[in-house]
Amino acid sequence: MMTDLERKRLLYKIARAYYDDSLTQQQIGDRFGLSRVKVSRLLREAREDKVVQIMIASPLGSNADLERHLEDAYELKEAIVVTCSSLKTGVIVNELGRVGAACLARCLQGHEVVALSWGTAVLSVVNALPSLDLPDVRVVQFLGGLGEVEAETHGAELARRMAQALGAKPRLIQAPGIVKDKVIHDALVTDPQVTDTLELAARADVALVGIGVFEPGSTLLSSGSTLTAAEIKELKANGVTGDIALQFFDADGRKVDHPINERIVGTDLERIKGIKRVIAVAGGAEKRSAIRAALRGRLINVLVTDDHTAKWLLE
């Protein structure tokens, strides 16, 4: 029977052999006359008894601690916080897009369905995507097209370009994202092609979304044909804080019930929320309230944002 001192001496020797000398558990067992199972148990005891104390150091110049705080505060799978070179909206969007593209690319193993919304943040990610060869990946729109068909931020154009970059297959919705009335909406969503595409989007493995706001210069307002001034005023009066894929939510991330929902040809907010990995790329002062609302409502589980927004979200 070992004394406590002898036991701790053995724990120390085994820990040094494993962590400093990089021996395998089997090699350590052979060296000290122990089974591999016993070596594994002793290594666990070494950690429990603080003979081994592991320190994880964040990389210099990173926002690792800020990211961890965000993940804990909002129960995120991952937060990626970028220190941008300027506070100008265009610079933030471009720099977040590059990081968002890397985040999306590393999630793809080669068989996933990727659903995407629309807007400048999604465009910045698509522009930064590396060329890959993933022929079994499918890229699908969350909602029909918004704005001018020729626009870079149009959902169909973004889906087509993302699929081209990834070497994947696109699935496009041949319909507008918002239509004149419920009759047209109901006719479109019963079309087999539209129904199948929306169903595929709702079952996506990975989603890439921007977070929309009613602010001057936003894609939602600058697209012109998307919403009228009266509709925007009414949505604001109903407590809308932001949107994801034209699914409007309030300050707590709850879907806002409004007649306009009956005219939107797109994936329901609850189904987007249920996707395993929903990556939101959003930053800048004008988006902070909407980002916080999306986080409160657990509408997203991966956030790529700037450091000023991250600190504001933790205040």
C-alpha positions as CSV (number, residue, x, y, z in Angstrom):
1,M,0.0,0.0,0.0
2,M,1.5,3.3,-1.1
3,T,1.8,6.3,1.2
4,D,0.3,9.6,0.1
5,L,3.8,10.9,-0.7
6,E,4.7,7.8,-2.8
7,R,1.4,8.1,-4.7
8,K,2.0,11.7,-5.5
9,R,5.6,11.0,-6.5
10,L,4.2,8.4,-9.0
11,L,1.6,10.8,-10.3
12,Y,4.3,13.3,-10.8
13,K,6.5,10.9,-12.7
14,I,3.7,9.7,-14.9
15,A,2.5,13.2,-15.6
16,R,6.1,14.3,-16.6
17,A,6.4,11.3,-18.9
18,Y,3.1,12.0,-20.6
19,Y,3.1,15.8,-20.9
20,D,6.8,16.7,-21.0
21,D,8.3,13.6,-22.7
22,S,5.3,13.0,-25.0
23,L,5.3,9.2,-24.2
24,T,2.1,7.3,-25.0
25,Q,0.1,5.7,-22.2
26,Q,1.3,2.3,-23.3
27,Q,5.0,3.4,-23.3
28,I,4.5,4.8,-19.8
29,G,2.9,1.6,-18.6
30,D,5.9,-0.4,-20.0
31,R,8.3,1.9,-18.3
32,F,6.7,1.8,-14.8
33,G,5.2,-1.7,-14.9
34,L,1.6,-0.6,-15.1
35,S,-1.3,-1.4,-17.4
36,R,-2.4,1.3,-19.9
37,V,-5.8,1.5,-18.1
38,K,-4.1,2.2,-14.8
39,V,-1.9,4.9,-16.5
40,S,-5.0,6.6,-17.8
41,R,-6.6,6.5,-14.3
42,L,-3.5,7.9,-12.7
43,L,-3.3,10.8,-15.3
44,R,-6.9,11.6,-14.4
45,E,-6.0,11.6,-10.7
46,A,-3.0,13.8,-11.4
47,R,-5.4,16.5,-12.8
48,E,-7.9,16.1,-10.0
49,D,-5.1,16.4,-7.3
50,K,-3.7,19.5,-9.1
51,V,-0.4,17.7,-9.7
52,V,-1.1,18.6,-13.3
53,Q,-2.6,22.1,-13.8
54,I,-3.4,22.9,-17.4
55,M,-3.3,26.6,-18.5
56,I,-4.7,27.6,-21.8
57,A,-3.2,30.8,-23.1
58,S,-5.1,32.9,-25.7
59,P,-3.2,33.9,-28.8
60,L,-1.6,37.3,-28.7
61,G,-3.8,39.9,-30.5
62,S,-6.9,37.7,-30.4
63,N,-10.2,38.3,-28.8
64,A,-10.4,34.8,-27.3
65,D,-11.5,35.9,-23.8
66,L,-14.2,38.2,-25.3
67,E,-15.4,35.4,-27.5
68,R,-15.6,33.0,-24.5
69,H,-17.6,35.6,-22.5
70,L,-20.1,36.0,-25.4
71,E,-20.5,32.2,-25.8
72,D,-21.2,31.9,-22.1
73,A,-23.6,34.9,-21.8
74,Y,-25.7,33.9,-24.8
75,E,-25.2,30.1,-24.9
76,L,-23.6,30.3,-28.3
77,K,-21.8,27.4,-30.0
78,E,-19.2,29.8,-31.1
79,A,-18.5,33.5,-31.2
80,I,-15.8,35.0,-33.4
81,V,-14.9,38.6,-32.6
82,V,-12.9,40.7,-35.1
83,T,-10.9,43.8,-34.3
84,C,-11.8,45.8,-37.4
85,S,-9.5,48.4,-38.9
86,S,-12.2,51.1,-39.0
87,L,-15.6,51.8,-37.5
88,K,-17.1,52.5,-41.0
89,T,-19.9,50.2,-41.9
90,G,-18.4,49.2,-45.2
91,V,-15.1,48.2,-43.7
92,I,-16.7,46.3,-40.9
93,V,-18.9,44.3,-43.3
94,N,-15.9,43.4,-45.6
95,E,-13.7,42.4,-42.7
96,L,-16.4,40.3,-41.0
97,G,-17.1,38.7,-44.4
98,R,-13.6,37.4,-44.7
99,V,-13.7,35.8,-41.3
100,G,-17.3,34.5,-41.8
101,A,-16.1,32.8,-45.1
102,A,-13.4,31.0,-43.2
103,C,-15.9,30.0,-40.5
104,L,-18.3,28.6,-43.1
105,A,-15.7,26.8,-45.1
106,R,-14.3,24.9,-42.2
107,C,-17.8,23.6,-41.3
108,L,-18.2,21.8,-44.6
109,Q,-17.2,18.2,-44.9
110,G,-18.6,17.7,-48.3
111,H,-22.2,16.5,-47.9
112,E,-24.1,19.4,-46.2
113,V,-27.1,21.5,-47.2
114,V,-26.2,25.2,-46.8
115,A,-29.0,27.7,-46.7
116,L,-28.5,31.4,-47.0
117,S,-30.4,34.6,-46.7
118,W,-29.5,37.8,-48.6
119,G,-27.9,41.2,-48.1
120,T,-24.5,42.9,-47.9
121,A,-23.2,40.7,-45.0
122,V,-23.9,37.5,-46.9
123,L,-22.5,39.1,-50.1
124,S,-19.2,39.9,-48.2
125,V,-18.9,36.2,-47.1
126,V,-19.6,34.9,-50.6
127,N,-17.0,37.3,-52.1
128,A,-14.4,35.9,-49.7
129,L,-15.1,32.2,-50.1
130,P,-12.2,30.1,-51.3
131,S,-12.6,27.9,-54.3
132,L,-13.5,24.4,-53.2
133,D,-14.5,21.2,-54.8
134,L,-17.6,20.0,-52.9
135,P,-19.9,18.5,-55.6
136,D,-22.2,16.9,-53.0
137,V,-22.9,20.1,-51.1
138,R,-26.2,21.8,-51.9
139,V,-26.7,25.6,-51.6
140,V,-30.3,26.8,-51.2
141,Q,-32.1,30.1,-50.6
142,F,-34.1,30.7,-47.5
143,L,-36.6,32.9,-49.3
144,G,-37.4,34.1,-52.8
145,G,-35.6,37.0,-54.5
146,L,-35.7,40.5,-53.1
147,G,-34.8,43.7,-54.9
148,E,-33.5,43.9,-58.5
149,V,-32.7,40.5,-60.0
150,E,-29.4,41.9,-61.3
151,A,-28.3,43.1,-57.8
152,E,-25.4,41.4,-56.1
153,T,-27.4,41.0,-52.9
154,H,-30.3,39.2,-54.6
155,G,-30.8,35.8,-53.0
156,A,-30.7,33.8,-56.2
157,E,-27.5,35.5,-57.3
158,L,-25.8,34.9,-53.9
159,A,-26.8,31.2,-53.9
160,R,-25.6,30.7,-57.5
161,R,-22.2,32.4,-56.7
162,M,-21.8,30.5,-53.4
163,A,-22.4,27.2,-55.2
164,Q,-19.9,28.2,-57.9
165,A,-17.2,29.0,-55.3
166,L,-17.8,25.7,-53.4
167,G,-18.1,23.6,-56.5
168,A,-21.6,22.7,-55.2
169,K,-25.1,22.4,-56.6
170,P,-27.5,25.4,-56.2
171,R,-31.2,25.2,-55.5
172,L,-33.0,28.4,-56.4
173,I,-36.5,29.7,-55.6
174,Q,-38.1,30.9,-58.8
175,A,-40.3,33.4,-57.0
176,P,-40.2,36.8,-55.4
177,G,-39.5,36.9,-51.7
178,I,-42.5,39.2,-51.0
179,V,-45.6,39.3,-53.2
180,K,-48.6,41.6,-53.6
181,D,-51.2,39.6,-51.6
182,K,-52.0,36.3,-49.8
183,V,-53.6,34.8,-52.9
184,I,-50.4,35.1,-54.9
185,H,-48.4,33.8,-51.9
186,D,-50.6,30.7,-51.5
187,A,-50.4,29.9,-55.2
188,L,-46.6,30.1,-55.2
189,V,-46.0,28.1,-52.0
190,T,-48.1,25.2,-53.4
191,D,-45.9,25.0,-56.5
192,P,-43.8,21.8,-56.1
193,Q,-40.5,23.4,-57.0
194,V,-41.0,26.2,-54.5
195,T,-42.3,23.9,-51.8
196,D,-39.4,21.4,-52.2
197,T,-36.8,24.1,-52.1
198,L,-38.2,25.8,-49.0
199,E,-38.4,22.4,-47.3
200,L,-34.8,21.7,-48.2
201,A,-33.8,25.0,-46.7
202,A,-35.6,24.3,-43.5
203,R,-33.7,21.0,-43.2
204,A,-30.3,22.6,-43.8
205,D,-27.2,21.5,-41.9
206,V,-25.6,25.0,-41.9
207,A,-27.2,28.4,-42.4
208,L,-25.6,31.7,-43.2
209,V,-27.6,34.8,-42.4
210,G,-27.3,38.5,-42.1
211,I,-29.4,40.5,-39.6
212,G,-31.5,43.2,-41.1
213,V,-32.5,46.5,-39.5
214,F,-34.7,49.5,-40.5
215,E,-31.8,52.0,-40.7
216,P,-30.7,54.4,-43.5
217,G,-28.4,52.6,-45.9
218,S,-29.5,49.1,-44.9
219,T,-30.2,46.6,-47.6
220,L,-33.8,46.3,-46.5
221,L,-34.4,50.0,-47.2
222,S,-32.1,50.5,-50.1
223,S,-33.5,47.6,-52.2
224,G,-36.5,49.9,-52.9
225,S,-39.1,47.4,-54.1
226,T,-39.0,45.3,-50.9
227,L,-41.1,47.3,-48.4
228,T,-43.0,50.6,-48.7
229,A,-42.5,53.4,-46.2
230,A,-45.9,52.8,-44.7
231,E,-45.2,49.1,-44.2
232,I,-41.9,49.9,-42.5
233,K,-43.6,52.5,-40.2
234,E,-46.2,49.9,-39.3
235,L,-43.7,47.2,-38.6
236,K,-41.7,49.5,-36.3
237,A,-45.0,50.4,-34.5
238,N,-45.5,46.7,-33.9
239,G,-42.2,46.4,-32.2
240,V,-40.0,45.0,-34.9
241,T,-36.3,45.2,-34.0
242,G,-34.8,43.3,-36.9
243,D,-35.2,40.4,-39.4
244,I,-33.5,37.3,-40.6
245,A,-34.5,36.3,-44.1
246,L,-37.4,38.7,-43.9
247,Q,-38.7,37.0,-40.8
248,F,-39.4,39.9,-38.4
249,F,-38.7,39.7,-34.7
250,D,-39.0,41.9,-31.6
251,A,-36.5,43.0,-29.0
252,D,-36.6,39.5,-27.3
253,G,-36.2,37.6,-30.6
254,R,-39.8,36.6,-30.9
255,K,-41.5,36.5,-34.3
256,V,-43.8,39.5,-34.8
257,D,-47.3,38.6,-36.0
258,H,-48.2,40.9,-38.8
259,P,-50.3,40.5,-42.1
260,I,-47.1,41.0,-44.1
261,N,-46.0,37.5,-43.1
262,E,-48.8,36.1,-45.3
263,R,-47.0,37.7,-48.3
264,I,-43.5,36.4,-47.7
265,V,-42.3,33.4,-49.7
266,G,-39.7,32.1,-47.3
267,T,-38.7,29.8,-44.5
268,D,-40.4,30.4,-41.1
269,L,-38.3,31.8,-38.3
270,E,-38.9,28.9,-36.0
271,R,-37.6,26.5,-38.6
272,I,-34.5,28.6,-39.2
273,K,-33.9,28.7,-35.5
274,G,-34.0,24.9,-35.4
275,I,-31.1,24.4,-37.8
276,K,-28.0,22.9,-36.2
277,R,-25.6,25.6,-37.0
278,V,-26.9,29.1,-37.8
279,I,-24.0,31.5,-38.6
280,A,-24.9,35.2,-38.4
281,V,-22.4,37.8,-39.7
282,A,-23.3,41.2,-38.4
283,G,-21.7,44.2,-36.8
284,G,-21.6,47.9,-36.4
285,A,-23.5,50.3,-34.1
286,E,-26.7,50.3,-36.1
287,K,-27.1,46.6,-35.8
288,R,-26.4,46.1,-32.1
289,S,-30.0,46.0,-30.9
290,A,-31.1,43.6,-33.6
291,I,-28.1,41.3,-32.9
292,R,-28.9,41.3,-29.2
293,A,-32.5,40.5,-30.0
294,A,-31.5,37.6,-32.2
295,L,-29.2,36.3,-29.4
296,R,-31.9,36.6,-26.8
297,G,-34.3,34.7,-29.0
298,R,-31.7,32.0,-29.7
299,L,-32.3,32.6,-33.4
300,I,-28.6,32.1,-34.1
301,N,-25.9,30.0,-32.4
302,V,-22.7,31.2,-34.1
303,L,-22.0,35.0,-34.3
304,V,-19.2,36.7,-36.3
305,T,-19.1,40.3,-35.1
306,D,-16.7,43.2,-34.3
307,D,-15.1,43.8,-31.0
308,H,-17.0,47.1,-30.2
309,T,-20.3,45.3,-30.7
310,A,-19.1,42.3,-28.6
311,K,-18.3,44.6,-25.7
312,W,-21.6,46.4,-26.0
313,L,-23.5,43.0,-26.0
314,L,-21.8,42.1,-22.7
315,E,-22.5,45.4,-20.9
